[in-house]
Amino acid sequence: EDQVTQSPEALRLQEGESSSLNCSYTVSGLRGLFWYRQDPGKGPEFLFTLYSAGEEKEKERLKATLTKKESFLHITAPKPEDSATYLCAVQAVGGYQKVTFGTGTKLQVIP
Amino acid sequence: DAEITQSPRHKITETGRQVTLACHQTWNHNNMFWYRQDLGHGLRLIHYSYGVHDTNKGEVSDGYSVSRSNTEDLPLTLESAASSQTSVYFCASSEGQVRGNYEQYFGPGTRLTVT
């Protein structure tokens, strides 16, 4: 059974204080690992897909990296508007399109 | 711009009533999904569809049904609503194998309360 564990559950940062969110996963053959951002009262918003160990993707202050067992979402010099819940999800190789989601890290960036 | 819409955004219903939540996407994606999101559980898959007339059960499908009569719509029906089905429901779609893009795009959600 595919599993995704995210840590920490919540993170509070001062504006400009860089940090990383962790996503540990077990999957029977990784097709892709996804990062999403979710604002309160809204649906998840797609950020990145990572396919293989060593791959990195960047978008503004966010950078996602992938190893064989975990992924990190690095946030550099965060701003209050980066406050959200960040979700990680994995999809296994096979005939299915479905993904397994973690429970997320709730990030709060304080001005 | 392509999008996914869900309706209603908020719904209050009574135990035992049948409820249908609508999902409409203009991405022209073959794959569509229904999730529920509850505190402490994250997003859990209810049903999914790979195309017209195709439906499959997810991990929490009991008490729910879907039907796919066209590419754009995947309505979710609660046959007899129960208080345990109070949740936020999200619809999503993905391109999948057509171009190898597997990321899912989500609707804004429907908050359902069963009293």
Interface residues (C-beta under 8 A of the other chain):
Chain A: R31 G32 F34 Y36 G41 K42 G43 P44 E45 F46 T49 L87 A89 Q91 Q97 K98 V99 F101 G102 T103 G104
Chain B: I4 N31 F33 Y35 G40 H41 G42 L43 R44 L45 Y48 Y50 G58 F90 A92 S94 G96 Q97 N101 Y102 E103 Q104 Y105 F106 G107 P108 G109
